[in-house]
């Protein structure tokens, strides 16, 4: 559900402006995703499959560590938002999301001690979201 050109721009490590534009575009795409457990379409936007969401989440976990503060923070916010979509798509199967959750926990463990408070707060929000979906 993510256009190839957005992914390509996010992978362009030489140009932070392209990455910043791409991550904002991705945030807009994610904000338009239908919420809940529906698998159809909502307002013309198809619900991404569990596999698509898993691939995007795994990719975004790498973007969270971007050298550009804004790109990394926006990626973290997108991961937090996508987590609920992923768990809804995964359903009630407890083992379904384990590979994504373990990658997220590894990312969290590395950044909870970040010197920037806004980064620590964003990681705490993601951790709280993980606990919320784990409890359901």
N, CA, C and O atoms as a Tinker XYZ file with bonds, in Angstrom:
   544  protein
     1  N      0.811000   -1.202000    0.000000    73     2
     2  CA     0.000000    0.000000    0.000000    64     1     3
     3  C      0.849000    1.259000    0.000000    63     2     4     5
     4  O      0.325000    2.362000   -0.151000    81     3
     5  N      2.166000    1.101000    0.169000    73     3     6
     6  CA     3.072000    2.252000    0.121000    64     5     7
     7  C      3.683000    2.319000   -1.270000    63     6     8     9
     8  O      4.271000    1.340000   -1.730000    81     7
     9  N      3.555000    3.450000   -1.947000    73     7    10
    10  CA     4.124000    3.570000   -3.295000    64     9    11
    11  C      5.637000    3.352000   -3.308000    63    10    12    13
    12  O      6.341000    3.717000   -2.366000    81    11
    13  N      6.115000    2.755000   -4.384000    73    11    14
    14  CA     7.546000    2.460000   -4.509000    64    13    15
    15  C      8.406000    3.715000   -4.452000    63    14    16    17
    16  O      9.518000    3.679000   -3.925000    81    15
    17  N      7.902000    4.825000   -4.990000    73    15    18
    18  CA     8.713000    6.043000   -4.987000    64    17    19
    19  C      8.904000    6.582000   -3.565000    63    18    20    21
    20  O      9.934000    7.191000   -3.275000    81    19
    21  N      7.935000    6.369000   -2.683000    73    19    22
    22  CA     8.082000    6.791000   -1.283000    64    21    23
    23  C      9.172000    5.967000   -0.610000    63    22    24    25
    24  O     10.015000    6.505000    0.108000    81    23
    25  N      9.150000    4.671000   -0.845000    73    23    26
    26  CA    10.183000    3.795000   -0.279000    64    25    27
    27  C     11.556000    4.190000   -0.814000    63    26    28    29
    28  O     12.525000    4.255000   -0.058000    81    27
    29  N     11.639000    4.451000   -2.114000    73    27    30
    30  CA    12.927000    4.827000   -2.717000    64    29    31
    31  C     13.460000    6.121000   -2.119000    63    30    32    33
    32  O     14.657000    6.237000   -1.853000    81    31
    33  N     12.580000    7.092000   -1.906000    73    31    34
    34  CA    13.027000    8.363000   -1.322000    64    33    35
    35  C     13.441000    8.183000    0.136000    63    34    36    37
    36  O     14.363000    8.851000    0.601000    81    35
    37  N     12.771000    7.290000    0.859000    73    35    38
    38  CA    13.159000    7.029000    2.243000    64    37    39
    39  C     14.518000    6.333000    2.336000    63    38    40    41
    40  O     15.205000    6.426000    3.352000    81    39
    41  N     14.889000    5.644000    1.274000    73    39    42
    42  CA    16.177000    4.944000    1.248000    64    41    43
    43  C     17.314000    5.824000    0.726000    63    42    44    45
    44  O     18.468000    5.396000    0.724000    81    43
    45  N     17.011000    7.028000    0.289000    73    43    46
    46  CA    18.033000    7.938000   -0.237000    64    45    47
    47  C     18.740000    8.626000    0.933000    63    46    48    49
    48  O     18.307000    9.680000    1.399000    81    47
    49  N     19.817000    8.026000    1.393000    73    47    50
    50  CA    20.530000    8.529000    2.574000    64    49    51
    51  C     21.325000    9.794000    2.293000    63    50    52    53
    52  O     21.805000   10.438000    3.225000    81    51
    53  N     21.471000   10.156000    1.040000    73    51    54
    54  CA    22.246000   11.355000    0.697000    64    53    55
    55  C     21.414000   12.630000    0.776000    63    54    56    57
    56  O     21.980000   13.719000    0.873000    81    55
    57  N     20.093000   12.526000    0.738000    73    55    58
    58  CA    19.251000   13.710000    0.682000    64    57    59
    59  C     18.189000   13.666000    1.784000    63    58    60    61
    60  O     17.161000   13.007000    1.629000    81    59
    61  N     18.434000   14.358000    2.881000    73    59    62
    62  CA    17.501000   14.326000    4.011000    64    61    63
    63  C     16.166000   14.986000    3.665000    63    62    64    65
    64  O     15.128000   14.619000    4.216000    81    63
    65  N     16.194000   15.963000    2.748000    73    63    66
    66  CA    14.937000   16.629000    2.382000    64    65    67
    67  C     13.982000   15.665000    1.684000    63    66    68    69
    68  O     12.778000   15.681000    1.942000    81    67
    69  N     14.520000   14.829000    0.803000    73    67    70
    70  CA    13.689000   13.819000    0.140000    64    69    71
    71  C     13.107000   12.852000    1.155000    63    70    72    73
    72  O     11.934000   12.488000    1.072000    81    71
    73  N     13.933000   12.431000    2.124000    73    71    74
    74  CA    13.445000   11.514000    3.159000    64    73    75
    75  C     12.355000   12.181000    3.994000    63    74    76    77
    76  O     11.353000   11.548000    4.326000    81    75
    77  N     12.544000   13.453000    4.334000    73    75    78
    78  CA    11.556000   14.175000    5.135000    64    77    79
    79  C     10.228000   14.296000    4.378000    63    78    80    81
    80  O      9.163000   14.109000    4.966000    81    79
    81  N     10.288000   14.603000    3.101000    73    79    82
    82  CA     9.069000   14.689000    2.294000    64    81    83
    83  C      8.389000   13.328000    2.193000    63    82    84    85
    84  O      7.166000   13.226000    2.288000    81    83
    85  N      9.192000   12.283000    1.999000    73    83    86
    86  CA     8.642000   10.936000    1.843000    64    85    87
    87  C      7.983000   10.456000    3.128000    63    86    88    89
    88  O      6.923000    9.832000    3.085000    81    87
    89  N      8.597000   10.739000    4.267000    73    87    90
    90  CA     8.025000   10.262000    5.533000    64    89    91
    91  C      6.733000   11.010000    5.845000    63    90    92    93
    92  O      5.812000   10.435000    6.424000    81    91
    93  N      6.656000   12.277000    5.470000    73    91    94
    94  CA     5.406000   13.030000    5.659000    64    93    95
    95  C      4.308000   12.488000    4.745000    63    94    96    97
    96  O      3.146000   12.400000    5.141000    81    95
    97  N      4.690000   12.127000    3.525000    73    95    98
    98  CA     3.722000   11.531000    2.593000    64    97    99
    99  C      3.226000   10.193000    3.133000    63    98   100   101
   100  O      2.038000    9.883000    3.040000    81    99
   101  N      4.131000    9.410000    3.691000    73    99   102
   102  CA     3.743000    8.124000    4.267000    64   101   103
   103  C      2.826000    8.327000    5.472000    63   102   104   105
   104  O      1.872000    7.573000    5.658000    81   103
   105  N      3.108000    9.334000    6.283000    73   103   106
   106  CA     2.248000    9.611000    7.428000    64   105   107
   107  C      0.833000    9.970000    6.966000    63   106   108   109
   108  O     -0.150000    9.571000    7.591000    81   107
   109  N      0.739000   10.711000    5.888000    73   107   110
   110  CA    -0.572000   11.058000    5.332000    64   109   111
   111  C     -1.300000    9.806000    4.828000    63   110   112   113
   112  O     -2.503000    9.654000    5.042000    81   111
   113  N     -0.570000    8.922000    4.166000    73   111   114
   114  CA    -1.173000    7.672000    3.680000    64   113   115
   115  C     -1.700000    6.833000    4.838000    63   114   116   117
   116  O     -2.804000    6.293000    4.775000    81   115
   117  N     -0.908000    6.730000    5.884000    73   115   118
   118  CA    -1.297000    5.920000    7.044000    64   117   119
   119  C     -2.503000    6.532000    7.751000    63   118   120   121
   120  O     -3.375000    5.808000    8.230000    81   119
   121  N     -2.554000    7.850000    7.815000    73   119   122
   122  CA    -3.689000    8.500000    8.482000    64   121   123
   123  C     -5.004000    8.254000    7.736000    63   122   124   125
   124  O     -6.082000    8.376000    8.317000    81   123
   125  N     -4.913000    7.912000    6.462000    73   123   126
   126  CA    -6.115000    7.650000    5.665000    64   125   127
   127  C     -6.544000    6.191000    5.678000    63   126   128   129
   128  O     -7.562000    5.841000    5.082000    81   127
   129  N     -5.774000    5.330000    6.353000    73   127   130
   130  CA    -6.140000    3.923000    6.422000    64   129   131
   131  C     -7.415000    3.747000    7.226000    63   130   132   133
   132  O     -7.632000    4.451000    8.212000    81   131
   133  N     -8.263000    2.807000    6.811000    73   131   134
   134  CA    -9.470000    2.542000    7.594000    64   133   135
   135  C     -9.100000    1.932000    8.940000    63   134   136   137
   136  O     -8.129000    1.181000    9.043000    81   135
   137  N     -9.867000    2.254000    9.956000    73   135   138
   138  CA    -9.597000    1.717000   11.288000    64   137   139
   139  C    -10.488000    0.531000   11.555000    63   138   140   141
   140  O    -11.475000    0.309000   10.853000    81   139
   141  N    -10.142000   -0.221000   12.563000    73   139   142
   142  CA   -10.947000   -1.379000   12.940000    64   141   143
   143  C    -10.484000   -2.632000   12.237000    63   142   144   145
   144  O     -9.411000   -2.667000   11.635000    81   143
   145  N    -11.319000   -3.674000   12.322000    73   143   146
   146  CA   -10.946000   -4.980000   11.801000    64   145   147
   147  C    -11.490000   -5.239000   10.408000    63   146   148   149
   148  O    -11.479000   -6.381000    9.949000    81   147
   149  N    -11.960000   -4.215000    9.732000    73   147   150
   150  CA   -12.503000   -4.427000    8.393000    64   149   151
   151  C    -11.390000   -4.802000    7.433000    63   150   152   153
   152  O    -10.252000   -4.354000    7.573000    81   151
   153  N    -11.727000   -5.617000    6.472000    73   151   154
   154  CA   -10.730000   -6.013000    5.477000    64   153   155
   155  C    -11.113000   -5.513000    4.100000    63   154   156   157
   156  O    -10.464000   -5.851000    3.111000    81   155
   157  N    -12.140000   -4.729000    4.031000    73   155   158
   158  CA   -12.587000   -4.211000    2.748000    64   157   159
   159  C    -11.969000   -2.871000    2.453000    63   158   160   161
   160  O    -10.770000   -2.662000    2.639000    81   159
   161  N    -12.809000   -1.960000    1.987000    73   159   162
   162  CA   -12.321000   -0.628000    1.689000    64   161   163
   163  C    -13.112000    0.388000    2.483000    63   162   164   165
   164  O    -14.253000    0.144000    2.875000    81   163
   165  N    -12.499000    1.514000    2.711000    73   163   166
   166  CA   -13.161000    2.601000    3.416000    64   165   167
   167  C    -12.818000    3.893000    2.694000    63   166   168   169
   168  O    -11.651000    4.270000    2.585000    81   167
   169  N    -13.833000    4.555000    2.210000    73   167   170
   170  CA   -13.638000    5.804000    1.469000    64   169   171
   171  C    -12.651000    5.640000    0.314000    63   170   172   173
   172  O    -11.876000    6.548000    0.015000    81   171
   173  N    -12.689000    4.475000   -0.329000    73   171   174
   174  CA   -11.825000    4.248000   -1.480000    64   173   175
   175  C    -10.416000    3.808000   -1.123000    63   174   176   177
   176  O     -9.592000    3.608000   -2.016000    81   175
   177  N    -10.115000    3.651000    0.175000    73   175   178
   178  CA    -8.782000    3.232000    0.592000    64   177   179
   179  C     -8.851000    1.784000    1.060000    63   178   180   181
   180  O     -9.513000    1.492000    2.056000    81   179
   181  N     -8.178000    0.871000    0.359000    73   179   182
   182  CA    -8.232000   -0.527000    0.771000    64   181   183
   183  C     -7.466000   -0.740000    2.069000    63   182   184   185
   184  O     -6.470000   -0.069000    2.338000    81   183
   185  N     -7.944000   -1.680000    2.864000    73   183   186
   186  CA    -7.215000   -2.058000    4.069000    64   185   187
   187  C     -6.020000   -2.898000    3.646000    63   186   188   189
   188  O     -6.183000   -3.861000    2.896000    81   187
   189  N     -4.819000   -2.554000    4.111000    73   187   190
   190  CA    -3.659000   -3.363000    3.747000    64   189   191
   191  C     -3.708000   -4.716000    4.445000    63   190   192   193
   192  O     -4.283000   -4.853000    5.525000    81   191
   193  N     -3.102000   -5.701000    3.818000    73   191   194
   194  CA    -3.068000   -7.038000    4.399000    64   193   195
   195  C     -2.079000   -7.073000    5.557000    63   194   196   197
   196  O     -1.259000   -6.171000    5.728000    81   195
   197  N     -2.180000   -8.131000    6.339000    73   195   198
   198  CA    -1.259000   -8.330000    7.464000    64   197   199
   199  C      0.181000   -8.390000    6.964000    63   198   200   201
   200  O      1.084000   -7.840000    7.595000    81   199
   201  N      0.393000   -9.051000    5.840000    73   199   202
   202  CA     1.736000   -9.180000    5.275000    64   201   203
   203  C      2.286000   -7.821000    4.844000    63   202   204   205
   204  O      3.458000   -7.520000    5.072000    81   203
   205  N      1.438000   -7.006000    4.221000    73   203   206
   206  CA     1.868000   -5.661000    3.816000    64   205   207
   207  C      2.236000   -4.820000    5.030000    63   206   208   209
   208  O      3.270000   -4.152000    5.048000    81   207
   209  N      1.375000   -4.863000    6.045000    73   207   210
   210  CA     1.636000   -4.091000    7.260000    64   209   211
   211  C      2.915000   -4.555000    7.946000    63   210   212   213
   212  O      3.693000   -3.741000    8.443000    81   211
   213  N      3.125000   -5.857000    7.968000    73   211   214
   214  CA     4.329000   -6.397000    8.592000    64   213   215
   215  C      5.575000   -5.898000    7.858000    63   214   216   217
   216  O      6.553000   -5.504000    8.493000    81   215
   217  N      5.542000   -5.913000    6.539000    73   215   218
   218  CA     6.696000   -5.450000    5.764000    64   217   219
   219  C      6.959000   -3.963000    5.992000    63   218   220   221
   220  O      8.108000   -3.546000    6.131000    81   219
   221  N      5.900000   -3.172000    6.029000    73   219   222
   222  CA     6.065000   -1.730000    6.243000    64   221   223
   223  C      6.588000   -1.460000    7.654000    63   222   224   225
   224  O      7.473000   -0.625000    7.838000    81   223
   225  N      6.047000   -2.159000    8.641000    73   223   226
   226  CA     6.519000   -1.980000   10.015000    64   225   227
   227  C      7.999000   -2.329000   10.149000    63   226   228   229
   228  O      8.761000   -1.597000   10.780000    81   227
   229  N      8.396000   -3.439000    9.560000    73   227   230
   230  CA     9.807000   -3.847000    9.646000    64   229   231
   231  C     10.707000   -2.821000    8.951000    63   230   232   233
   232  O     11.801000   -2.524000    9.430000    81   231
   233  N     10.246000   -2.287000    7.831000    73   231   234
   234  CA    11.020000   -1.255000    7.139000    64   233   235
   235  C     11.104000    0.009000    7.984000    63   234   236   237
   236  O     12.176000    0.598000    8.121000    81   235
   237  N      9.974000    0.428000    8.550000    73   235   238
   238  CA     9.955000    1.666000    9.332000    64   237   239
   239  C     10.801000    1.579000   10.599000    63   238   240   241
   240  O     11.321000    2.588000   11.074000    81   239
   241  N     10.934000    0.383000   11.136000    73   239   242
   242  CA    11.788000    0.226000   12.317000    64   241   243
   243  C     13.216000    0.624000   11.980000    63   242   244   245
   244  O     13.929000    1.151000   12.834000    81   243
   245  N     13.641000    0.378000   10.747000    73   243   246
   246  CA    14.986000    0.808000   10.344000    64   245   247
   247  C     15.047000    2.319000   10.138000    63   246   248   249
   248  O     16.086000    2.936000   10.372000    81   247
   249  N     13.940000    2.915000    9.702000    73   247   250
   250  CA    13.894000    4.361000    9.460000    64   249   251
   251  C     13.883000    5.141000   10.774000    63   250   252   253
   252  O     14.314000    6.293000   10.813000    81   251
   253  N     13.395000    4.525000   11.845000    73   251   254
   254  CA    13.370000    5.178000   13.162000    64   253   255
   255  C     14.776000    5.639000   13.559000    63   254   256   257
   256  O     14.923000    6.650000   14.246000    81   255
   257  N     15.789000    4.922000   13.141000    73   255   258
   258  CA    17.173000    5.260000   13.480000    64   257   259
   259  C     17.804000    6.247000   12.504000    63   258   260   261
   260  O     19.025000    6.400000   12.495000    81   259
   261  N     17.007000    6.914000   11.689000    73   259   262
   262  CA    17.530000    7.867000   10.706000    64   261   263
   263  C     18.327000    8.974000   11.402000    63   262   264   265
   264  O     17.991000    9.383000   12.514000    81   263
   265  N     19.378000    9.451000   10.743000    73   263   266
   266  CA    20.209000   10.516000   11.317000    64   265   267
   267  C     19.448000   11.829000   11.426000    63   266   268   269
   268  O     19.796000   12.680000   12.244000    81   267
   269  N     18.417000   12.002000   10.615000    73   267   270
   270  CA    17.611000   13.212000   10.681000    64   269   271
   271  C     16.544000   13.022000   11.754000    63   270   272   273
   272  O     15.751000   12.082000   11.697000    81   271
   273  N     16.534000   13.919000   12.724000    73   271   274
   274  CA    15.634000   13.846000   13.869000    64   273   275
   275  C     14.171000   13.768000   13.444000    63   274   276   277
   276  O     13.427000   12.923000   13.941000    81   275
   277  N     13.758000   14.635000   12.538000    73   275   278
   278  CA    12.358000   14.702000   12.123000    64   277   279
   279  C     11.929000   13.415000   11.420000    63   278   280   281
   280  O     10.829000   12.912000   11.649000    81   279
   281  N     12.794000   12.893000   10.570000    73   279   282
   282  CA    12.467000   11.664000    9.846000    64   281   283
   283  C     12.303000   10.507000   10.834000    63   282   284   285
   284  O     11.339000    9.746000   10.746000    81   283
   285  N     13.238000   10.377000   11.770000    73   283   286
   286  CA    13.173000    9.304000   12.758000    64   285   287
   287  C     11.950000    9.402000   13.649000    63   286   288   289
   288  O     11.282000    8.401000   13.908000    81   287
   289  N     11.656000   10.609000   14.119000    73   287   290
   290  CA    10.506000   10.802000   15.007000    64   289   291
   291  C      9.192000   10.545000   14.271000    63   290   292   293
   292  O      8.289000    9.919000   14.826000    81   291
   293  N      9.075000   11.013000   13.045000    73   291   294
   294  CA     7.858000   10.774000   12.271000    64   293   295
   295  C      7.695000    9.288000   11.988000    63   294   296   297
   296  O      6.581000    8.767000   12.050000    81   295
   297  N      8.790000    8.597000   11.680000    73   295   298
   298  CA     8.728000    7.149000   11.460000    64   297   299
   299  C      8.239000    6.445000   12.720000    63   298   300   301
   300  O      7.441000    5.510000   12.639000    81   299
   301  N      8.704000    6.880000   13.867000    73   299   302
   302  CA     8.275000    6.288000   15.129000    64   301   303
   303  C      6.783000    6.505000   15.362000    63   302   304   305
   304  O      6.081000    5.600000   15.815000    81   303
   305  N      6.311000    7.686000   15.055000    73   303   306
   306  CA     4.881000    7.969000   15.197000    64   305   307
   307  C      4.044000    7.119000   14.238000    63   306   308   309
   308  O      2.952000    6.673000   14.593000    81   307
   309  N      4.551000    6.896000   13.033000    73   307   310
   310  CA     3.845000    6.055000   12.063000    64   309   311
   311  C      3.812000    4.609000   12.547000    63   310   312   313
   312  O      2.790000    3.933000   12.426000    81   311
   313  N      4.932000    4.134000   13.095000    73   311   314
   314  CA     4.984000    2.773000   13.630000    64   313   315
   315  C      3.927000    2.606000   14.718000    63   314   316   317
   316  O      3.216000    1.602000   14.751000    81   315
   317  N      3.828000    3.586000   15.600000    73   315   318
   318  CA     2.836000    3.524000   16.677000    64   317   319
   319  C      1.424000    3.446000   16.111000    63   318   320   321
   320  O      0.599000    2.670000   16.593000    81   319
   321  N      1.151000    4.242000   15.100000    73   319   322
   322  CA    -0.179000    4.234000   14.484000    64   321   323
   323  C     -0.444000    2.930000   13.724000    63   322   324   325
   324  O     -1.547000    2.387000   13.787000    81   323
   325  N      0.553000    2.437000   13.018000    73   323   326
   326  CA     0.371000    1.211000   12.233000    64   325   327
   327  C      0.226000   -0.025000   13.103000    63   326   328   329
   328  O     -0.350000   -1.023000   12.670000    81   327
   329  N      0.735000    0.027000   14.306000    73   327   330
   330  CA     0.682000   -1.141000   15.176000    64   329   331
   331  C     -0.757000   -1.599000   15.407000    63   330   332   333
   332  O     -1.033000   -2.798000   15.382000    81   331
   333  N     -1.657000   -0.676000   15.626000    73   331   334
   334  CA    -3.051000   -1.073000   15.852000    64   333   335
   335  C     -3.659000   -1.671000   14.586000    63   334   336   337
   336  O     -4.442000   -2.617000   14.664000    81   335
   337  N     -3.305000   -1.127000   13.422000    73   335   338
   338  CA    -3.794000   -1.697000   12.157000    64   337   339
   339  C     -3.249000   -3.116000   11.980000    63   338   340   341
   340  O     -3.971000   -4.013000   11.545000    81   339
   341  N     -1.981000   -3.312000   12.317000    73   339   342
   342  CA    -1.356000   -4.624000   12.156000    64   341   343
   343  C     -2.008000   -5.648000   13.073000    63   342   344   345
   344  O     -2.334000   -6.754000   12.641000    81   343
   345  N     -2.198000   -5.285000   14.336000    73   343   346
   346  CA    -2.769000   -6.244000   15.271000    64   345   347
   347  C     -4.226000   -6.560000   14.908000    63   346   348   349
   348  O     -4.682000   -7.684000   15.113000    81   347
   349  N     -4.949000   -5.584000   14.376000    73   347   350
   350  CA    -6.321000   -5.843000   13.924000    64   349   351
   351  C     -6.311000   -6.806000   12.736000    63   350   352   353
   352  O     -7.158000   -7.694000   12.648000    81   351
   353  N     -5.361000   -6.631000   11.830000    73   351   354
   354  CA    -5.258000   -7.518000   10.663000    64   353   355
   355  C     -4.778000   -8.907000   11.068000    63   354   356   357
   356  O     -5.163000   -9.904000   10.457000    81   355
   357  N     -3.933000   -8.971000   12.103000    73   355   358
   358  CA    -3.395000  -10.251000   12.556000    64   357   359
   359  C     -4.469000  -11.082000   13.256000    63   358   360   361
   360  O     -4.393000  -12.310000   13.270000    81   359
   361  N     -5.446000  -10.429000   13.825000    73   359   362
   362  CA    -6.511000  -11.151000   14.515000    64   361   363
   363  C     -6.088000  -11.587000   15.905000    63   362   364   365
   364  O     -5.221000  -10.972000   16.527000    81   363
   365  N     -6.704000  -12.646000   16.383000    73   363   366
   366  CA    -6.480000  -13.081000   17.765000    64   365   367
   367  C     -5.380000  -14.120000   17.894000    63   366   368   369
   368  O     -5.093000  -14.563000   19.006000    81   367
   369  N     -4.761000  -14.521000   16.804000    73   367   370
   370  CA    -3.680000  -15.502000   16.867000    64   369   371
   371  C     -2.491000  -14.904000   17.606000    63   370   372   373
   372  O     -1.875000  -13.957000   17.116000    81   371
   373  N     -2.164000  -15.436000   18.766000    73   371   374
   374  CA    -1.139000  -14.850000   19.633000    64   373   375
   375  C      0.237000  -14.826000   18.997000    63   374   376   377
   376  O      1.009000  -13.901000   19.250000    81   375
   377  N      0.567000  -15.806000   18.186000    73   375   378
   378  CA     1.903000  -15.862000   17.615000    64   377   379
   379  C      2.069000  -15.073000   16.330000    63   378   380   381
   380  O      3.183000  -14.945000   15.822000    81   379
   381  N      0.991000  -14.550000   15.806000    73   379   382
   382  CA     1.009000  -13.909000   14.500000    64   381   383
   383  C      1.935000  -12.708000   14.446000    63   382   384   385
   384  O      2.675000  -12.553000   13.474000    81   383
   385  N      1.917000  -11.863000   15.451000    73   383   386
   386  CA     2.690000  -10.632000   15.417000    64   385   387
   387  C      4.002000  -10.696000   16.149000    63   386   388   389
   388  O      4.632000   -9.661000   16.368000    81   387
   389  N      4.438000  -11.879000   16.537000    73   387   390
   390  CA     5.613000  -11.976000   17.407000    64   389   391
   391  C      6.893000  -11.453000   16.763000    63   390   392   393
   392  O      7.716000  -10.859000   17.459000    81   391
   393  N      7.090000  -11.652000   15.460000    73   391   394
   394  CA     8.326000  -11.177000   14.832000    64   393   395
   395  C      8.364000   -9.653000   14.771000    63   394   396   397
   396  O      9.424000   -9.052000   14.945000    81   395
   397  N      7.221000   -9.031000   14.528000    73   395   398
   398  CA     7.166000   -7.574000   14.507000    64   397   399
   399  C      7.332000   -7.024000   15.917000    63   398   400   401
   400  O      8.056000   -6.051000   16.127000    81   399
   401  N      6.669000   -7.640000   16.874000    73   399   402
   402  CA     6.756000   -7.175000   18.261000    64   401   403
   403  C      8.180000   -7.300000   18.780000    63   402   404   405
   404  O      8.663000   -6.401000   19.469000    81   403
   405  N      8.856000   -8.385000   18.467000    73   403   406
   406  CA    10.242000   -8.532000   18.943000    64   405   407
   407  C     11.152000   -7.488000   18.305000    63   406   408   409
   408  O     12.049000   -6.968000   18.968000    81   407
   409  N     10.934000   -7.174000   17.029000    73   407   410
   410  CA    11.726000   -6.122000   16.383000    64   409   411
   411  C     11.435000   -4.759000   17.007000    63   410   412   413
   412  O     12.341000   -3.944000   17.178000    81   411
   413  N     10.168000   -4.514000   17.344000    73   411   414
   414  CA     9.804000   -3.260000   17.995000    64   413   415
   415  C     10.432000   -3.159000   19.384000    63   414   416   417
   416  O     10.918000   -2.097000   19.773000    81   415
   417  N     10.420000   -4.253000   20.123000    73   415   418
   418  CA    11.005000   -4.232000   21.464000    64   417   419
   419  C     12.505000   -3.980000   21.407000    63   418   420   421
   420  O     13.052000   -3.275000   22.255000    81   419
   421  N     13.169000   -4.555000   20.413000    73   419   422
   422  CA    14.602000   -4.307000   20.250000    64   421   423
   423  C     14.862000   -2.831000   19.958000    63   422   424   425
   424  O     15.785000   -2.231000   20.509000    81   423
   425  N     14.041000   -2.260000   19.090000    73   423   426
   426  CA    14.145000   -0.837000   18.756000    64   425   427
   427  C     13.915000    0.016000   20.004000    63   426   428   429
   428  O     14.648000    0.974000   20.249000    81   427
   429  N     12.897000   -0.334000   20.788000    73   427   430
   430  CA    12.585000    0.407000   22.009000    64   429   431
   431  C     13.723000    0.344000   23.015000    63   430   432   433
   432  O     14.092000    1.354000   23.615000    81   431
   433  N     14.267000   -0.831000   23.191000    73   431   434
   434  CA    15.329000   -1.006000   24.181000    64   433   435
   435  C     16.538000   -0.136000   23.857000    63   434   436   437
   436  O     17.208000    0.358000   24.764000    81   435
   437  N     16.820000    0.054000   22.578000    73   435   438
   438  CA    17.971000    0.848000   22.176000    64   437   439
   439  C     17.745000    2.340000   22.376000    63   438   440   441
   440  O     18.710000    3.082000   22.562000    81   439
   441  N     16.501000    2.797000   22.343000    73   439   442
   442  CA    16.252000    4.234000   22.311000    64   441   443
   443  C     15.571000    4.814000   23.543000    63   442   444   445
   444  O     15.375000    6.027000   23.607000    81   443
   445  N     15.204000    3.994000   24.522000    73   443   446
   446  CA    14.531000    4.527000   25.707000    64   445   447
   447  C     15.432000    5.451000   26.518000    63   446   448   449
   448  O     14.934000    6.273000   27.288000    81   447
   449  N     16.727000    5.333000   26.363000    73   447   450
   450  CA    17.647000    6.202000   27.080000    64   449   451
   451  C     18.162000    7.357000   26.238000    63   450   452   453
   452  O     19.194000    7.943000   26.566000    81   451
   453  N     17.463000    7.698000   25.158000    73   451   454
   454  CA    17.888000    8.773000   24.264000    64   453   455
   455  C     17.973000   10.088000   25.017000    63   454   456   457
   456  O     17.193000   10.332000   25.937000    81   455
   457  N     18.908000   10.930000   24.634000    73   455   458
   458  CA    19.093000   12.210000   25.314000    64   457   459
   459  C     17.966000   13.202000   25.019000    63   458   460   461
   460  O     17.756000   14.136000   25.793000    81   459
   461  N     17.245000   13.016000   23.924000    73   459   462
   462  CA    16.147000   13.927000   23.572000    64   461   463
   463  C     14.850000   13.425000   24.211000    63   462   464   465
   464  O     14.433000   12.288000   23.994000    81   463
   465  N     14.229000   14.288000   24.995000    73   463   466
   466  CA    13.022000   13.881000   25.715000    64   465   467
   467  C     11.880000   13.520000   24.774000    63   466   468   469
   468  O     11.108000   12.608000   25.070000    81   467
   469  N     11.760000   14.210000   23.655000    73   467   470
   470  CA    10.666000   13.926000   22.722000    64   469   471
   471  C     10.819000   12.521000   22.128000    63   470   472   473
   472  O      9.821000   11.856000   21.851000    81   471
   473  N     12.044000   12.074000   21.933000    73   471   474
   474  CA    12.288000   10.710000   21.442000    64   473   475
   475  C     11.905000    9.699000   22.521000    63   474   476   477
   476  O     11.245000    8.700000   22.235000    81   475
   477  N     12.318000    9.960000   23.756000    73   475   478
   478  CA    11.953000    9.060000   24.857000    64   477   479
   479  C     10.436000    8.990000   25.012000    63   478   480   481
   480  O      9.887000    7.909000   25.227000    81   479
   481  N      9.757000   10.127000   24.904000    73   479   482
   482  CA     8.306000   10.151000   25.035000    64   481   483
   483  C      7.638000    9.367000   23.912000    63   482   484   485
   484  O      6.684000    8.628000   24.155000    81   483
   485  N      8.125000    9.517000   22.697000    73   483   486
   486  CA     7.555000    8.788000   21.558000    64   485   487
   487  C      7.761000    7.285000   21.727000    63   486   488   489
   488  O      6.876000    6.494000   21.402000    81   487
   489  N      8.923000    6.895000   22.233000    73   487   490
   490  CA     9.173000    5.475000   22.475000    64   489   491
   491  C      8.286000    4.939000   23.600000    63   490   492   493
   492  O      7.837000    3.795000   23.544000    81   491
   493  N      8.036000    5.754000   24.612000    73   491   494
   494  CA     7.132000    5.341000   25.687000    64   493   495
   495  C      5.705000    5.174000   25.154000    63   494   496   497
   496  O      4.986000    4.263000   25.566000    81   495
   497  N      5.304000    6.054000   24.242000    73   495   498
   498  CA     3.974000    5.915000   23.631000    64   497   499
   499  C      3.870000    4.592000   22.866000    63   498   500   501
   500  O      2.853000    3.901000   22.933000    81   499
   501  N      4.931000    4.255000   22.144000    73   499   502
   502  CA     4.944000    2.993000   21.405000    64   501   503
   503  C      4.908000    1.816000   22.374000    63   502   504   505
   504  O      4.196000    0.841000   22.134000    81   503
   505  N      5.660000    1.894000   23.455000    73   503   506
   506  CA     5.663000    0.826000   24.450000    64   505   507
   507  C      4.282000    0.665000   25.074000    63   506   508   509
   508  O      3.813000   -0.456000   25.271000    81   507
   509  N      3.636000    1.776000   25.383000    73   507   510
   510  CA     2.279000    1.712000   25.941000    64   509   511
   511  C      1.306000    1.104000   24.930000    63   510   512   513
   512  O      0.412000    0.343000   25.300000    81   511
   513  N      1.486000    1.446000   23.653000    73   511   514
   514  CA     0.630000    0.885000   22.595000    64   513   515
   515  C      0.855000   -0.615000   22.484000    63   514   516   517
   516  O     -0.097000   -1.375000   22.305000    81   515
   517  N      2.115000   -1.051000   22.589000    73   515   518
   518  CA     2.426000   -2.479000   22.556000    64   517   519
   519  C      1.743000   -3.213000   23.718000    63   518   520   521
   520  O      1.181000   -4.293000   23.539000    81   519
   521  N      1.803000   -2.611000   24.903000    73   519   522
   522  CA     1.166000   -3.231000   26.070000    64   521   523
   523  C     -0.345000   -3.279000   25.888000    63   522   524   525
   524  O     -0.994000   -4.247000   26.285000    81   523
   525  N     -0.895000   -2.242000   25.293000    73   523   526
   526  CA    -2.342000   -2.191000   25.054000    64   525   527
   527  C     -2.786000   -3.304000   24.109000    63   526   528   529
   528  O     -3.766000   -3.996000   24.386000    81   527
   529  N     -2.082000   -3.480000   23.006000    73   527   530
   530  CA    -2.480000   -4.522000   22.050000    64   529   531
   531  C     -2.141000   -5.904000   22.565000    63   530   532   533
   532  O     -2.801000   -6.871000   22.185000    81   531
   533  N     -1.133000   -6.034000   23.418000    73   531   534
   534  CA    -0.794000   -7.327000   23.991000    64   533   535
   535  C     -1.869000   -7.769000   24.982000    63   534   536   537
   536  O     -2.092000   -8.965000   25.171000    81   535
   537  N     -2.528000   -6.807000   25.609000    73   535   538
   538  CA    -3.558000   -7.114000   26.587000    64   537   539
   539  C     -4.887000   -7.495000   25.971000    63   538   540   541
   540  O     -5.781000   -7.975000   26.668000    81   539
   541  N     -5.028000   -7.284000   24.656000    73   539   542
   542  CA    -6.315000   -7.598000   24.020000    64   541   543
   543  C     -6.312000   -8.961000   23.393000    63   542   544
   544  O     -7.317000   -9.377000   22.818000    81   543
